Amino acid sequence: MYIIRNMKKDLKDIIKIFLLEGQLEKRKLSVEEIVNKFKDRVLIFFDTETTGLYSRKKHSLITEIAALAIDTSTGQELGRYSMKSKLTPEVEQTREKQRALKASGELRTKMSIDDILKMTGYEDGDIPYEEEGKVLEGFVEFIKEFKDKNPVMVAHNASFDMRQINDALKQRHRMPFLPKYPVLDTLALVRNYLQPLLLGLEEKRGENEEIDRLLKTLRPAKSFVSKLSVLGLAFEVGTEHWHSAVADAKQLSGILAKIITFFETHGGSMLSLGLSRMPIKPKQDKGKKKPPVSQP
């Protein structure tokens, strides 16, 4: 089934991407069907780092893209991609304006571009830097390598990353959109399947160490938490250097593997109980958040 992503009015009639997340949001799949969806597939875990939430500002830039391809039939890593973009004159100009505003106490945004670059480790490591267009071209070529292997692209809050990438491709570089591969949004998977399942398993508190840990970490109060870093802690998947694209993509692959194993172990009839007690749109956090950058 193809659904049209409502990204922008001038794009919505062009972009048609088959999204597994569309089925997840409507809970059309059973836990067993979800588990089977991943068998004998190549999963491409990917993540982006950017200069802010908005993809169409003059200073908008994807500062880093990372991807990790895994063959689910063998667990073997088939390849990885990681590159950073050189800062554009528009980004540098905005940085200078924000520094001046910060010095005078007039900076309105909570995080400047300088803050974001520091948080995401832009200057750390030995990842190569290229013009953003070349970084995007390389990413597209990387995922095309697996076109004959039934690939599924996987990201946490995938709509954000897909919008950033497709807007950069089309608007800034006049390049085609990403290939139309299935996309799994793990944020939708967590909210619409894992959280209801955990609600259904609450009566097992004190009987199972993993269930206790997940409930304590992911539901510290009335609302669930679905941030990638917190999921990493809950499933005991390393969070070192999180908020860099490479670390986030690698961490996500481990988290999804743990979620699928949890579904296989605890899915069963308990899911229906969880769904019966879970509001369709529970009040909770917004998952992976990207720091906003306002115009200086």
Secondary structure, 3 states (H helix, E strand, C coil): CCEECCCCCCCCCCCEECEHHHHHHCCCCCHHHHHHHCCCCEEEEEEEEECCCCCCCCCCCEEEEEEEEEECCCCEEEEEEEEEECCCHHHHHHHHHHHHHHHCCCCCCCCCHHHHHHHCCCCCCCCCEECHHHHHHHHHHHHHCCHHHCEEEEECCHHHHHHHHHHHHHHHCCCCCCCCCCEEEHHHHHHHHHHHHHHHCHHHCCCCHHHHHHHHHHCCCCCCCCCHHHHHHHCCCCCCCCCCHHHHHHHHHHHHHHHHHHHHHHCCCHHHHHHHCCCCCCCCCCCCCCCCCCCC
